[in-house]
Amino acid sequence: MLYHIKINDYSNTPKYQQIYNSIVEGIENRDILPGAKLPSIHELCAEFDVSKGTIERAYELLKEKEIIGAVKGKGFYINYTPTGNNLKIFLLFNKLSAHKKIIYDSFVELLGPGVAIDFFIYNNDFRLFRDLIQRQARNHTHYVIIGHFFEGGEKADDLINSLPKHKLVILDKLLEGITGSYGAVFQNFERDLYQALTDALPLLKKYTTLCMLFPSYSYHPKAILNGFYKFCYEHGFKTRVINDIQNEVIQPQHAYINLMEEDLVELIKRIKITPYIVGQEVGILSYNDTPLKEFLLDGITVISTDFAQMGRTAAQLVLNASVEHVENPFHLVVRKSL
């Protein structure tokens, strides 16, 4: 039985979930049969050097799903009846920000606890992305991938094209060069920003210059800049693209659009040392909503895709074995900073 239980120390999937996934996979593959006795909690703690609480949580989840039963004084045994759910998902995110966690939570919730998910993060690093796909992406029923890279991302399509397309779902950003029929839930970065700025036009008219905080070393799609320039040209705004907010002198009649959370923090610091009033003499428009932005400076205006919907749609594509491409909703939330 120990042979069939696997824990990957490099996976971001919680270890209790990995134990659960291993046992379910063993049962689905008929490597673990009804009536088989599970290792004791003590044995698993010693074998994998994990806490007692981790093993107990895995076993409690198995008991909750009636996959195992406990016999007093003897231990735990398989009393599994097939559920017909053989899904095993390779889930690969570029990072685990507050927004990516929303995607993860809604994805997992809709799929349900009986689905095995191997979850990995590559920190926008192409080399780690490549290694994870080459070493870990085997024997899965589906591959769900977010592709954002600081550099080297132009080679990602070759790696992804090596995966079976009918099992593939791309999230957040469509990647050029991927061929065949595959599922996708994506943002239209150029059109979304253009439309959000158009919706905000009555508020933006009090400013003469729109500034995009776009770090030179960034994984964000250049399509965002295309939407920015198109809007400003059509509506007569002066434009500035700021690569480093640390060197910026805040000017009146300027509205600042930030992509990165750390840039928002620095922007607020720099505005606070000026006499300018936020929402009147200077404006702030921030990408991606968080609960904190509702309260910062009495409310930060945001433009954001619906991350929870992205996770739910991705899960639905998996469950339906769909190769549909779905554009994710995007919206403007107006608050006092604009």
Wavefront OBJ file of the C-alpha trace (Angstrom):
o trace
v 0.000 0.000 0.000
v 2.843 2.417 0.791
v 4.068 2.010 -2.791
v 0.861 3.560 -4.127
v 0.906 6.616 -1.845
v 3.052 9.425 -3.228
v 3.947 12.881 -1.917
v 5.724 15.423 -4.121
v 7.544 17.981 -1.959
v 7.743 20.387 -4.931
v 3.999 20.418 -5.561
v 1.828 23.250 -4.246
v -1.003 20.779 -3.706
v -1.419 20.309 0.079
v 0.133 17.048 1.274
v -3.099 15.734 2.770
v -4.717 16.229 -0.650
v -1.814 14.410 -2.341
v -2.363 11.419 -0.038
v -6.074 11.489 -0.802
v -5.369 11.774 -4.549
v -2.895 8.862 -4.476
v -5.367 6.512 -2.808
v -8.237 7.503 -5.110
v -5.980 7.073 -8.149
v -4.863 3.645 -6.908
v -8.480 2.581 -6.532
v -9.502 3.933 -9.933
v -6.568 2.076 -11.524
v -7.506 -1.082 -9.569
v -4.077 -1.104 -7.913
v -5.844 -0.772 -4.541
v -8.778 -3.130 -4.054
v -11.804 -3.062 -1.719
v -10.921 -4.554 1.658
v -7.259 -3.510 1.486
v -5.843 -2.207 4.751
v -4.303 1.259 4.785
v -1.015 2.038 6.552
v -1.439 3.346 10.065
v -1.093 7.042 10.741
v 2.181 6.331 12.521
v 3.554 4.411 9.520
v 2.737 7.228 7.095
v 4.225 9.865 9.402
v 7.481 7.907 9.556
v 7.551 7.088 5.830
v 6.936 10.609 4.524
v 8.137 12.743 7.452
v 4.823 14.600 7.714
v 2.754 15.569 10.711
v 0.110 13.394 12.291
v -2.442 16.112 11.523
v -1.700 15.872 7.795
v -2.409 12.122 7.728
v -5.500 12.506 9.898
v -6.878 15.179 7.569
v -6.358 12.933 4.514
v -8.024 9.977 6.248
v -10.904 12.130 7.467
v -11.541 13.295 3.898
v -11.479 9.670 2.687
v -13.916 8.689 5.468
v -16.160 11.662 4.658
v -16.412 10.428 1.065
v -17.018 6.880 2.367
v -13.955 5.649 0.481
v -12.504 4.118 3.651
v -13.891 2.865 6.930
v -12.348 2.417 10.368
v -12.425 -0.849 12.302
v -11.877 -0.240 16.004
v -8.553 -1.614 17.160
v -7.543 -2.729 13.661
v -7.184 0.369 11.463
v -8.525 1.725 8.183
v -9.808 -0.309 5.233
v -10.962 0.443 1.693
v -14.725 0.200 1.330
v -14.822 2.055 -1.978
v -17.663 1.958 -4.434
v -16.881 3.446 -7.864
v -17.974 7.033 -8.440
v -17.149 7.104 -12.145
v -14.915 10.121 -11.540
v -11.477 9.443 -12.983
v -10.308 13.033 -13.406
v -6.675 13.805 -12.618
v -5.713 17.392 -13.437
v -2.292 18.974 -13.948
v -2.831 22.606 -12.852
v 0.002 25.048 -13.611
v -0.109 28.730 -12.531
v 2.493 31.440 -13.073
v 2.125 32.642 -9.461
v -0.218 32.419 -6.482
v -1.432 35.981 -6.022
v -4.722 36.909 -4.362
v -6.342 36.863 -7.813
v -4.902 33.496 -8.824
v -6.113 32.052 -5.519
v -9.645 33.131 -6.444
v -9.314 31.227 -9.737
v -7.957 28.175 -7.901
v -10.663 28.185 -5.229
v -13.564 28.511 -7.672
v -12.031 25.879 -9.991
v -11.614 23.356 -7.177
v -15.025 24.113 -5.666
v -16.930 23.458 -8.885
v -15.003 20.245 -9.634
v -15.649 18.896 -6.130
v -13.334 17.151 -3.642
v -13.263 13.812 -5.472
v -11.142 15.173 -8.345
v -7.370 14.657 -8.123
v -5.462 17.910 -8.773
v -1.672 18.239 -8.984
v -1.022 21.965 -8.509
v 2.284 23.639 -9.451
v 3.593 27.238 -9.622
v 6.509 28.345 -11.810
v 6.890 31.999 -10.696
v 6.895 33.381 -14.266
v 10.149 31.466 -14.841
v 10.224 29.685 -18.206
v 12.909 27.208 -17.158
v 10.838 26.043 -14.189
v 7.757 25.945 -16.431
v 9.625 23.717 -18.876
v 10.921 21.407 -16.141
v 7.485 20.971 -14.587
v 5.880 20.069 -17.900
v 8.678 17.691 -18.865
v 8.934 15.951 -15.487
v 5.494 16.185 -13.897
v 2.903 16.412 -16.699
v 2.309 12.710 -17.213
v -0.724 10.463 -16.871
v -3.219 13.272 -16.364
v -6.686 13.487 -17.849
v -6.466 17.280 -18.250
v -3.845 20.038 -18.349
v -4.933 23.513 -17.176
v -2.238 26.141 -17.729
v -1.709 29.896 -17.231
v 1.171 31.161 -19.383
v 2.869 34.396 -18.268
v 6.664 34.758 -18.430
v 9.273 37.423 -17.759
v 11.354 35.998 -20.622
v 11.611 32.864 -22.731
v 7.847 32.579 -23.160
v 8.141 32.485 -26.954
v 9.243 28.853 -26.558
v 6.251 27.867 -24.432
v 4.086 26.939 -27.403
v 6.440 24.073 -28.355
v 6.095 22.579 -24.891
v 2.347 23.023 -24.742
v 1.919 21.600 -28.244
v 3.464 18.376 -26.949
v 0.414 17.887 -24.712
v -2.781 16.211 -25.995
v -4.951 19.137 -27.145
v -8.297 17.549 -26.297
v -7.087 17.487 -22.666
v -5.788 21.086 -22.651
v -7.359 24.233 -21.160
v -5.473 27.547 -21.413
v -6.343 30.220 -18.827
v -6.095 34.008 -18.716
v -3.954 34.660 -21.817
v -4.149 33.028 -25.246
v -0.675 31.935 -26.338
v 0.414 32.318 -29.945
v 1.595 29.201 -31.712
v -0.636 26.656 -29.989
v -2.262 24.530 -32.661
v -5.228 22.182 -32.729
v -8.498 22.241 -30.820
v -8.222 23.012 -27.102
v -10.252 24.739 -24.415
v -9.534 28.293 -23.244
v -10.867 30.922 -20.851
v -9.115 34.165 -21.693
v -8.959 37.917 -21.283
v -9.059 40.135 -24.367
v -6.490 42.504 -22.910
v -6.599 45.208 -25.589
v -10.368 45.394 -25.960
v -11.052 45.012 -22.225
v -8.880 47.988 -21.286
v -10.240 50.110 -24.140
v -13.823 49.386 -23.083
v -13.122 49.969 -19.373
v -11.524 53.350 -20.116
v -14.477 54.222 -22.364
v -16.855 53.416 -19.496
v -14.738 55.654 -17.230
v -14.573 58.532 -19.756
v -16.930 60.908 -17.866
v -14.608 60.689 -14.847
v -11.386 60.855 -16.865
v -12.336 64.135 -18.544
v -11.087 66.097 -15.548
v -7.513 64.975 -16.390
v -5.326 65.975 -19.329
v -2.795 63.138 -19.178
v -3.205 59.401 -18.652
v -0.180 57.529 -17.289
v 0.256 53.767 -17.593
v 2.548 52.225 -14.973
v 4.064 49.438 -17.068
v 7.335 48.035 -15.660
v 9.952 47.347 -18.321
v 10.520 43.894 -16.784
v 6.965 42.640 -16.868
v 4.967 39.561 -17.830
v 1.894 41.653 -18.667
v 0.749 41.468 -22.311
v 1.713 44.368 -24.574
v -1.897 44.277 -25.808
v -2.748 46.331 -22.706
v -0.657 49.193 -24.109
v -2.392 48.882 -27.475
v -5.772 49.414 -25.825
v -4.356 52.315 -23.789
v -2.900 54.150 -26.795
v -6.013 53.566 -28.897
v -8.303 55.067 -26.251
v -6.064 58.073 -25.561
v -5.648 58.838 -29.280
v -9.378 58.686 -29.957
v -10.284 60.905 -26.993
v -7.423 63.410 -27.114
v -5.561 62.513 -23.918
v -1.828 62.999 -23.566
v -0.094 59.715 -22.739
v 2.833 58.608 -20.639
v 4.130 55.101 -20.029
v 6.043 54.958 -16.748
v 8.470 52.065 -16.364
v 9.624 52.934 -12.833
v 7.303 54.720 -10.415
v 10.228 55.237 -8.023
v 11.494 58.082 -10.223
v 8.116 59.683 -10.878
v 7.199 63.204 -9.795
v 3.418 63.300 -9.340
v 1.728 65.925 -11.504
v -1.745 67.488 -11.263
v -4.339 66.668 -13.942
v -2.711 63.261 -14.345
v -4.519 59.940 -13.867
v -2.356 56.894 -13.147
v -3.209 53.325 -14.190
v -1.285 50.640 -12.300
v -0.905 46.945 -13.116
v 1.233 45.768 -10.185
v 0.209 45.920 -6.525
v 3.670 47.107 -5.439
v 3.420 50.019 -7.913
v 0.079 51.014 -6.375
v 1.675 51.158 -2.914
v 4.513 53.364 -4.168
v 2.106 55.552 -6.138
v -0.011 56.215 -3.050
v 3.112 57.040 -1.024
v 4.239 59.575 -3.612
v 0.801 61.179 -3.913
v 0.562 61.589 -0.134
v 3.599 63.896 -0.049
v 1.899 66.248 -2.547
v -0.944 68.708 -1.882
v -3.072 67.138 -4.626
v -6.470 65.630 -3.862
v -7.025 62.101 -5.128
v -10.074 61.880 -7.354
v -9.958 65.591 -8.188
v -6.424 66.738 -9.085
v -4.874 63.288 -9.570
v -6.620 60.032 -10.357
v -5.883 56.358 -9.702
v -7.218 53.447 -11.723
v -5.964 50.035 -10.599
v -5.969 46.632 -12.265
v -7.610 43.723 -10.421
v -9.883 44.264 -7.450
v -9.080 43.181 -3.898
v -11.046 43.759 -0.669
v -8.394 46.242 0.484
v -8.917 48.503 -2.548
v -12.464 49.128 -1.419
v -11.073 50.991 1.600
v -7.728 52.480 0.486
v -8.075 56.268 0.048
v -11.834 55.822 0.632
v -11.943 53.498 -2.389
v -9.685 52.743 -5.366
v -11.406 52.583 -8.762
v -10.554 49.270 -10.413
v -10.796 47.476 -13.732
v -10.815 43.738 -13.352
v -11.675 40.468 -14.986
v -13.993 38.140 -13.054
v -11.452 35.688 -11.606
v -14.034 33.510 -9.875
v -15.927 33.129 -13.142
v -12.682 32.202 -14.908
v -12.140 29.328 -12.466
v -15.718 28.118 -12.772
v -15.677 28.239 -16.567
v -12.380 26.330 -16.678
v -13.844 23.628 -14.445
v -16.914 23.404 -16.678
v -14.719 22.959 -19.770
v -12.950 20.092 -18.002
v -16.175 18.414 -16.901
v -17.693 18.752 -20.378
v -14.474 17.736 -22.191
v -14.980 20.957 -24.194
v -12.538 22.678 -26.569
v -14.555 25.918 -26.552
v -12.811 29.309 -26.289
v -14.598 31.565 -23.776
v -13.832 35.265 -23.300
v -13.978 36.064 -19.589
v -16.100 39.005 -18.306
v -14.309 42.287 -17.530
v -15.736 45.271 -15.639
v -15.125 48.712 -14.168
v -15.795 49.403 -10.477
v -16.003 53.151 -9.818
v -14.817 54.503 -6.472
v -13.535 57.839 -5.170
v -9.958 57.625 -6.560
v -11.126 58.676 -10.031
l 1 2 3 4 5 6 7 8 9 10 11 12 13 14 15 16 17 18 19 20 21 22 23 24 25 26 27 28 29 30 31 32 33 34 35 36 37 38 39 40 41 42 43 44 45 46 47 48 49 50 51 52 53 54 55 56 57 58 59 60 61 62 63 64 65 66 67 68 69 70 71 72 73 74 75 76 77 78 79 80 81 82 83 84 85 86 87 88 89 90 91 92 93 94 95 96 97 98 99 100 101 102 103 104 105 106 107 108 109 110 111 112 113 114 115 116 117 118 119 120 121 122 123 124 125 126 127 128 129 130 131 132 133 134 135 136 137 138 139 140 141 142 143 144 145 146 147 148 149 150 151 152 153 154 155 156 157 158 159 160 161 162 163 164 165 166 167 168 169 170 171 172 173 174 175 176 177 178 179 180 181 182 183 184 185 186 187 188 189 190 191 192 193 194 195 196 197 198 199 200 201 202 203 204 205 206 207 208 209 210 211 212 213 214 215 216 217 218 219 220 221 222 223 224 225 226 227 228 229 230 231 232 233 234 235 236 237 238 239 240 241 242 243 244 245 246 247 248 249 250 251 252 253 254 255 256 257 258 259 260 261 262 263 264 265 266 267 268 269 270 271 272 273 274 275 276 277 278 279 280 281 282 283 284 285 286 287 288 289 290 291 292 293 294 295 296 297 298 299 300 301 302 303 304 305 306 307 308 309 310 311 312 313 314 315 316 317 318 319 320 321 322 323 324 325 326 327 328 329 330 331 332 333 334 335 336 337 338
